[in-house]
Structures are given as structure tokens and as C-alpha cells.
Amino acid sequence: MEPPANPGDGPPVELELTVENVESALCQLYFDPDMERKNMAQKWLTQAQGSAQAWQFCWALLGPDKLPEVQFFGASTLHTKISRHWSDLPTDQHEGLRAQLLSHILRFSSGPKMVLTRLCVALASMALNLIPQAWPQPVADMVRAFQPQKPDSEGGAGAEASQDPHAHCLALLELLTVLPEEFQSGRLVQARRAQLREALAGEWAVVCPMLRQLLQSQDSSNQVKDKVLRCLSSWVGLDVPLGESHELVQDCFAALSNPELFDTAVETIVTAISQPDCQRYIDALVNLMPLVLGLHDQLKTAAQDGDMETSHGICRIAVAMGETHSRYLQMVLLEQVDHWQEYLALVNMILYCTGIPGHYPVSETTSSLTLTFWYTLQDDILSFEEEKQAVYLQVYRPVYFQLVDVLLHKSHYPSQEEYTSWSTDDKEQFRIYRVDISDTLMYVYEMLGAELLSNLYDRLGRQLMDPQQSAVWQDTEALLFGFQSIAETIDVNYSDVIPGLIGLIPRINISNVMLADTVMYTIGSLAEWLADHPVMLGGILPMVLQGLVKAELSVSSVSTLKRICRECRHDLAPYAQDILTVSQDVLLKEIHKSSQCMWLMQALGFLLSGLPVDEILGRLHSLITPHVQRLDTLAQHELNPTNKQSIVHILGMMSSLFTTLDINVQADSSEGAASPRLTPSQTTQNPVSSGPSSITQNPHKNCMPWNTGTVAVCGVFDKSVRTLLHDFGPMVAQLSEMLGQIYSAFPQASALDLARQMVHIFAGDEHHISDIRGLIEVLTSATLTIFQQGPRDHPDIAESFMHLHAQILKRKPDMYLSDQLDIKALFYCGECHHILLTEYFSEVLLSLNRHCPALLSQWLRETLQTPGFPSAQVSTEQKHTFSQQLLREQTNKRRVKEIVKEFSLLCRGLQGSGYSDY
């Protein structure tokens, strides 16, 4: 399509609807570089399609002298009018429209394809509007119209039909293909959809013989046969009975030998045999079974030749047959020996697909298709009653043991050299593939039970103990991978092979990274078992610590140590020093990335939590001192992004440590003993407080200059406060001072959230109320300054601020009696911005009304009397009503929210409010 001489001269929106203006708008849409003008043209063309004139000008756009883009718009307009504005067309024009559409479809049968398809969709949409009353047999009429006829035949199509029978055949097939598709995509009420489905299903008796004839004919081109296959797929979507189409589906198998038709034939066959309704036609499925099995030789040849597309397609057919109809086929075939052997042959064919040669996804992509089949088959078997189940288990146990061998082989890594050459995407796909294999092995365990673990253990023992065995590392890794897959989700605590496995693991050479990774994960999966058998820890922990010092084993070794420290914390005292020494070494050498360092600190928190209280302080001091010193050193240097990142990293590690360091967990193992609360003299030496107290020694150096550091610092103390509760008392004064300084310099919601925790715990303690009050005064003053600039730029601060004051009102309302708190400004601030903060502000108002109603009444009266406040939309009477309704509620939180919400809506001028009557 050639652009106009001046693309900017397109039609404005108000131009009349003429063919010339439509073409001009299309040029503007396609070629004008100005997006605003493109959008203007698009809007105008959309309006044009909806107009009454569109019924006329669309035919002119389809003229043979028009450009394809113009013709396409004309055909699309026809479809739009028929599908959306059908009721606008008088009934007496229906016949003429049908004749015109048929004539134009024949005219465009040789192309352009996009125009032909839109015309076919338009006629299909028309048929759906007229079926069944006004057009009872549309398919038969369409077929008749496309047959070579005399010139005076219906619709005047015959003369044109004799010009190019091949093109007309393709056009007819296109029309028959889009008819079901238009039905599927149409917006129809349920009753009408059911009526149309029934009518179209009745037309299948005309379509099916024609498709069979074309597919079997030697004269049919590959292009025609491809369209036949696509047409069948489309009609299968209407749930046409397999009993009425299985012969046509059988014909499709012949197309699999034609490379040009192979892909389409696969899609068609899979679609046909995957319909749920097919289960009602079990005889038809049984008749298709030999054809599926007959593909086995073609499958093997393709696999040997490395033809992934062919093997992939045949596998899809086999899996569709086996997976969709597993239960129903087995129920019938169990009583028929010949057919039973056929189904077993199908299972073995799928097993071959699972073990197809090559590494997924580099040299094969087929095996992954089969994995869900094995779960489906197992689920079907276990769903039968015991008698039948026993028969099936007897038949399938050997198959499932073969499957285990195949899965373990398919999980093999390639050589280190080959694996290094894989792309990142290939490695990720292989990882996901192994996860799928892992899930499948878990399902297989439900079939084979403890015998599977024994089988894996025996094979691993022979590899590691027999000097005659020449197993490569991949064999050992695969067996461990199998163990890990099962142990991750199945309770193996009672398995009699786990002690032997724990004894074998130290014999494994973990010089290979992939093998070492799996060793780590396998140990981690047995952490709960080790907790019940702590005597085995001594033989296994050295391997974990050996892996911990290797950066390439970072994720697996750290996660495994964390699991062991969490599950076995009460039995790790003899190994604590070794764990702490190695861990501190790798942390100081920065062997691991930041996220793994956080995990490692969590692991050490679990470890320390399991030690006697009098031992924790010394070990904790040794652990955190180097990091606190590093923090202090960094804070004294000139600011730069690297220093900032390091500070946040160290604070994050300390926060992670205090997340899991909880000395009170020891009460869990002391047979119901009370939590070991510390005495006042012990509190100053509380292990959990020693880290945070180091930070508070010099808040200016450690965190004042860094906005991002505020979040990390508050994170450390938030974890500490939550863990220690009242034992945090000796640090309240220091933390209050530091928190006020931090927030005044860099306001962050995290500081307000930490202050809320401190109010919750310490506001009722007379020893700390002075410090808490001072902190609240500083935070409130700084926040009010922000609010004067507009809280909409800081919604997180506004939310946390309201939460903080709601907590104050609950815990210590008399704090508002302080002369240092500007109560009126605080209330004015909240009231002024209640549109942004209504849910949280309602909590503040409820707390005020519950604890100091007289003051609330006074503040409401003084604040709301200001003209135009909080909005010019509300009158004095409406403000008075709001105050009275609010003051009546001292307990009903829901009702207060409703009152505040209604007033908020009124302030914005929204109608429908309960105040609109005043």
C-alpha cells in the first residue's frame, strides 16, 4: 500500500462517511508517523464501521482495483456489522447479503488470503445468526455453492467456480474451518449456544464424508489435505462424537508419513483423541490403538536419526492416547487379553519416549512430555478397588522399576566440558526438567514404597564399596538425586536404609561441583532424620563445612547448614566451635553472596539458640565483633556507594542473626519449664542485646548519613525488640535517642514501625516512659513538618504514623497531656488528610473517643469551625452531624469506619452519602 503524498492530510473526525475518506483514513492509520493522528484515524474508522452507511460502503472497498489493506478493512467491516449490528439489517435483505458474500468469497478464493479469511468469518457469523430457523442447512448449501455448476446456479457462483476448482476447494475448506471457530469465540447466551451446538453437530454428517474423500484422494494436493486436517480440528472443538469421526481420524495417520503434513496431522490427531467426550466411545479408541502402536518404528528411526520434531510429534500422540483415556481403556481391556497387551505395549512405547536418547533440552525435547502420564497412570491404578488394584500393581511394578532407571539416567548431567558450553537458558530448562523428574520419582515412591529406597541404596552401595565398579560421577549423583527427591517430601524417618546412606555419604568425593551440590542437598533433606539420630551428626557435618568454604557450593552448603542448625540445634554443642569458626572465616573472606550470608547468619542464630545461656554471650561477642568494627570503620570513611552497600550488608546480616537467635526456645525442650527470663543483673549482659547495643554506641557514625541504612538499622532493632521483649529494657534510652536522630535526618516508615513496637512493650513501664515520651515528641514534630509539605508524597510514612498514634492511644493516652505535643496540629493534620488515611485515622478517632472523649469533643469543635475546612464541599450542619455521630461511638470500630468514610466521600463532593440530606 503506497502512502499518500501528504500523510497528514487525512480526514478529520467530522468528515462524512465516504469510500474516499475511508481510504484516506486507512493511509493515515498505516503511514502517518504522528501517533496522535494515527489514533484519530483509528477512532474515525471505528466509528465508520458502526455506522449505518457501512452496510453500503464496505462493498465498494472490496472492489478488485482496491489495495489489499482497503479490501481487508471492507471485509472486516462486513464481519463487524454482521456480528454486532445484525438486527439493523432488514430481513428481506438477508438472502441478497448471503449471495453477495458467497460471490465475493469465490472471487477472493485465490487471495489475498487475509481478505478471504475475513469474508469467510463474516459468512460464518451470518450463518450463526440464521441457524436453524432461517438457514436450516448452511453447510450443505455452502458445499453446493462451491461445486462446478452452470452459470445460472444459486448465487451466480457457478461460472466463477469453474475457473479454479483447486482455489475454490481451499476457500470452501477455509469457510468450513472458521464456522466452528466463530461459534466458539462468539458471545452467546447459554440457551442459544446449546441450540447452535446441536445444529452444527447435525451438519457434521455433511462435512465428514467430504473431508474423508479429500484426504484419501490421490488428486488432492498437500495444501488441500493440510486444510482438511485443520478443518477436522476445528470441528472436533464442537465435541462431534468420536464414534462418528474415528474413521476420518484413522485416515489422518496416513498423513504422518508425509513430512509436509506431519505437524498438522499430529495436532489434529492429538486434538481428536484428547476430547473428554471420547471416553464414551471406547470401541473407537480401541480401534485407533493399533495405529498408534504402528508409529513405534517411525519413532525409533526418528530418535536414532536425531529427528526431534518427528519423535516429539509421535510422542504427543502416544501420550494423548495413554493419558487422556488411561482409566477407561484399562477398565475395558483388563478383561480382554489381546487388547490388554496392546495397552501395555502403549505404556512401553511411552516409556521409550521417556528414555529417548539425548540430553534434554539440547539434543531431545520429547521426554518431558511423558512425565505427567506416569502420575496419571499411577493415580488411576490406585483409584481402583483393592482386587483390581492388586492385578494392576502386579503388572506395572516391573514397568515402574524400569521407569526409575530411565528417570535417573535422564537426570544425568553431561560432562563438565559439555555442560559449560550450554547456554544459560538450556541450563535453566534442564534444572526445571530435573525438578519434574524429582516430582515423578515422588509419585513412583507411592507405587513402589520402601522397596524403591532399598533398590537405590543397594545400587549406591555397590558403586561406592565395590572397587571393581567403574561408575562415573553422574551415576552417583543420579542415585543421590533420587534419594533427595523422595526424602524432601516423604517421611523417611522409619526407613531402615537411611543409616546406611548416612554412612556412605562421607565416602563420596565431592571434587565435582554438580555431585557436591547434590550431596549437600541430600544431607539437607535428611536434617529431620538427623535430629532424631544426633549420633550421626559427627560423620556428616565435616562434609557440610567442607562445602561451606567453596563459593561454587554457596547455595547448597549454606541452605543445608541452616536446615541442620534449625532442626538439630539442641545437639550441636559439641560441633558449635567448628561451625562458628568456619562460618566466621567464610564471612570475613566474603566467599558468599549477600543473600547466602543472610542465610548463614540465620543458621548461626539457630545454633546459638540451642546453647546454654551462659555460653551464648562469649560466642556471640566473638561472632559479631569483627562486623561491628568493620561497620565503625566504614562509617568513618568518605561516603560512596560501595561503603553504603557494605554498611547495609552488615546491618542485614545482624538483622538475620537476631531473627533466629532466641534464647527462650530452650524452654521448648525443658518439659514445660517457664521461659528463662533474665534477672536485672543478667539483662545488661543479654546475648541478644549485645549486637544492637554495639550499634547504638555511635549512631551518628553508623547510620545517620545513609537514608537506605535507616531501614537496615531499624530491621536489626525490630528483630531484637520482638525477641527480647522486656529484656530489651536497658537499651531503651540509647535506642530512643538514636531513633529520634535517624528519623529527624531521614524520615522512614520503618523508624515509626519500630517506635510502635517500643510503645507497645515499654509505654506502661515507669522506668522507660520518659524516654518513650521524648521519642514520640521528636517523631511527631518531624512528621508534622512532612505533613505541612503534603503527605501524599509519603503515603507509607502517613500510614505508619497513624498506626503509631493508634498504639499510643491504646497503651498510654495520657501521653497526649504533654506540653511538648502540639495536639491541635496533630489532630488538624489527621483530619485534613483523612481522605488519604481514612481507615487508619478512624482507628485514631476511636481510640481518642474511648480514652479522652472530652478532649476529642473540644478538638473537633475547634478544628471543624474553621471555614472551608476540611473541604468547601461540606456545610456547618454536616460537620456538626459528623461530630455528633462520631462522639456517640466508643466501641464499634466498624461503625466509626463507616462514619469517617461517609464524611470523606462528602468532602469530595460524591453523592449517595448519608449526609446528603443535611
C-alpha positions, 0 to 999 in steps of 0.5 A, a space after each residue: 500500500 503506497 502512502 499518500 503524498 501528504 500523510 497528514 492530510 487525512 480526514 478529520 473526525 467530522 468528515 462524512 462517511 465516504 469510500 474516499 475518506 475511508 481510504 484516506 483514513 486507512 493511509 493515515 492509520 498505516 503511514 502517518 508517523 504522528 501517533 496522535 493522528 494515527 489514533 484519530 484515524 483509528 477512532 474515525 474508522 471505528 466509528 465508520 464501521 458502526 455506522 449505518 452507511 457501512 452496510 453500503 460502503 464496505 462493498 465498494 472497498 472490496 472492489 478488485 482495483 482496491 489495495 489489499 489493506 482497503 479490501 481487508 478493512 471492507 471485509 472486516 467491516 462486513 464481519 463487524 456489522 454482521 456480528 454486532 449490528 445484525 438486527 439493523 439489517 432488514 430481513 428481506 435483505 438477508 438472502 441478497 447479503 448471503 449471495 453477495 458474500 458467497 460471490 465475493 468469497 469465490 472471487 477472493 478464493 485465490 487471495 489475498 488470503 487475509 481478505 478471504 479469511 475475513 469474508 469467510 468469518 463474516 459468512 460464518 457469523 451470518 450463518 450463526 445468526 440464521 441457524 436453524 430457523 432461517 438457514 436450516 442447512 448452511 453447510 450443505 448449501 455452502 458445499 453446493 455453492 462451491 461445486 462446478 455448476 452452470 452459470 445460472 446456479 444459486 448465487 451466480 457462483 457457478 461460472 466463477 467456480 469453474 475457473 479454479 476448482 483447486 482455489 475454490 476447494 481451499 476457500 470452501 475448506 477455509 469457510 468450513 474451518 472458521 464456522 466452528 471457530 466463530 461459534 466458539 469465540 462468539 458471545 452467546 447466551 447459554 440457551 442459544 449456544 446449546 441450540 447452535 451446538 446441536 445444529 452444527 453437530 447435525 451438519 457434521 454428517 455433511 462435512 465428514 464424508 467430504 473431508 474423508 474423500 479429500 484426504 484419501 484422494 490421490 488428486 488432492 494436493 498437500 495444501 488441500 489435505 493440510 486444510 482438511 486436517 485443520 478443518 477436522 480440528 476445528 470441528 472436533 472443538 464442537 465435541 462431534 462424537 468420536 464414534 462418528 469421526 474415528 474413521 476420518 481420524 484413522 485416515 489422518 495417520 496416513 498423513 504422518 508419513 508425509 513430512 509436509 503434513 506431519 505437524 498438522 496431522 499430529 495436532 489434529 490427531 492429538 486434538 481428536 483423541 484428547 476430547 473428554 467426550 471420547 471416553 464414551 466411545 471406547 470401541 473407537 479408541 480401541 480401534 485407533 490403538 493399533 495405529 498408534 502402536 504402528 508409529 513405534 518404528 517411525 519413532 525409533 528411526 526418528 530418535 536414532 536419526 536425531 529427528 526431534 520434531 518427528 519423535 516429539 510429534 509421535 510422542 504427543 500422540 502416544 501420550 494423548 492416547 495413554 493419558 487422556 483415556 488411561 482409566 477407561 481403556 484399562 477398565 475395558 481391556 483388563 478383561 480382554 487379553 489381546 487388547 490388554 497387551 496392546 495397552 501395555 505395549 502403549 505404556 512401553 512405547 511411552 516409556 521409550 519416549 521417556 528414555 529417548 536418547 539425548 540430553 534434554 533440552 539440547 539434543 531431545 525435547 520429547 521426554 518431558 512430555 511423558 512425565 505427567 502420564 506416569 502420575 496419571 497412570 499411577 493415580 488411576 491404578 490406585 483409584 481402583 478397588 483393592 482386587 483390581 488394584 492388586 492385578 494392576 500393581 502386579 503388572 506395572 511394578 516391573 514397568 515402574 522399576 524400569 521407569 526409575 532407571 530411565 528417570 535417573 539416567 535422564 537426570 544425568 548431567 553431561 560432562 563438565 566440558 559439555 555442560 559449560 558450553 550450554 547456554 544459560 537458558 538450556 541450563 535453566 530448562 534442564 534444572 526445571 526438567 530435573 525438578 519434574 523428574 524429582 516430582 515423578 520419582 515422588 509419585 513412583 515412591 507411592 507405587 513402589 514404597 520402601 522397596 524403591 529406597 532399598 533398590 537405590 541404596 543397594 545400587 549406591 552401595 555397590 558403586 561406592 564399596 565395590 572397587 571393581 565398579 567403574 561408575 562415573 560421577 553422574 551415576 552417583 549423583 543420579 542415585 543421590 538425586 533420587 534419594 533427595 527427591 523422595 526424602 524432601 517430601 516423604 517421611 523417611 524417618 522409619 526407613 531402615 536404609 537411611 543409616 546406611 546412606 548416612 554412612 556412605 555419604 562421607 565416602 563420596 568425593 565431592 571434587 565435582 561441583 554438580 555431585 557436591 551440590 547434590 550431596 549437600 542437598 541430600 544431607 539437607 533433606 535428611 536434617 529431620 532424620 538427623 535430629 532424631 539420630 544426633 549420633 550421626 551428626 559427627 560423620 556428616 557435618 565435616 562434609 557440610 563445612 567442607 562445602 561451606 568454604 567453596 563459593 561454587 557450593 554457596 547455595 547448597 552448603 549454606 541452605 543445608 547448614 541452616 536446615 541442620 542448625 534449625 532442626 538439630 540445634 539442641 545437639 550441636 554443642 559439641 560441633 558449635 566451635 567448628 561451625 562458628 569458626 568456619 562460618 566466621 572465616 567464610 564471612 570475613 573472606 566474603 566467599 558468599 553472596 549477600 543473600 547466602 550470608 543472610 542465610 548463614 547468619 540465620 543458621 548461626 542464630 539457630 545454633 546459638 539458640 540451642 546453647 546454654 545461656 551462659 555460653 551464648 554471650 562469649 560466642 556471640 561477642 566473638 561472632 559479631 565483633 569483627 562486623 561491628 568494627 568493620 561497620 565503625 570503620 566504614 562509617 568513618 570513611 568518605 561516603 560512596 556507594 560501595 561503603 553504603 552497600 557494605 554498611 547495609 550488608 552488615 546491618 542485614 546480616 545482624 538483622 538475620 542473626 537476631 531473627 533466629 537467635 532466641 534464647 527462650 526456645 530452650 524452654 521448648 525442650 525443658 518439659 514445660 519449664 517457664 521461659 528463662 527470663 533474665 534477672 536485672 543483673 543478667 539483662 545488661 549482659 543479654 546475648 541478644 542485646 549485645 549486637 544492637 547495643 554495639 550499634 547504638 554506641 555511635 549512631 551518628 557514625 553508623 547510620 545517620 548519613 545513609 537514608 537506605 541504612 535507616 531501614 537496615 538499622 531499624 530491621 536489626 532493632 525490630 528483630 531484637 525488640 520482638 525477641 527480647 521483649 522486656 529484656 530489651 529494657 536497658 537499651 531503651 534510652 540509647 535506642 530512643 535517642 538514636 531513633 529520634 536522630 535517624 528519623 529527624 535526618 531521614 524520615 522512614 516508615 520503618 523508624 515509626 514501625 519500630 517506635 510502635 513496637 517500643 510503645 507497645 512493650 515499654 509505654 506502661 513501664 515507669 522506668 522507660 516512659 520518659 524516654 518513650 515520651 521524648 521519642 514520640 515528641 521528636 517523631 511527631 514534630 518531624 512528621 508534622 513538618 512532612 505533613 505541612 509539605 503534603 503527605 501524599 508524597 509519603 503515603 507509607 510514612 502517613 500510614 505508619 504514623 497513624 498506626 503509631 498514634 493508634 498504639 499510643 492511644 491504646 497503651 498510654 493516652 495520657 501521653 497526649 497531656 504533654 506540653 511538648 505535643 502540639 495536639 491541635 496540629 496533630 489532630 488538624 493534620 489527621 483530619 485534613 488528610 483523612 481522605 488519604 488515611 481514612 481507615 487508619 485515622 478512624 482507628 485514631 478517632 476511636 481510640 481518642 473517643 474511648 480514652 479522652 472523649 472530652 478532649 476529642 469533643 473540644 478538638 473537633 469543635 475547634 478544628 471543624 469551625 474553621 471555614 472551608 475546612 476540611 473541604 468547601 464541599 461540606 456545610 456547618 450542619 454536616 460537620 456538626 452531624 459528623 461530630 455528633 455521630 462520631 462522639 456517640 461511638 466508643 466501641 464499634 470500630 466498624 461503625 466509626 469506619 463507616 462514619 469517617 468514610 461517609 464524611 470523606 466521600 462528602 468532602 469530595 463532593 460524591 453523592 449517595 452519602 448519608 449526609 446528603 440530606 443535611 
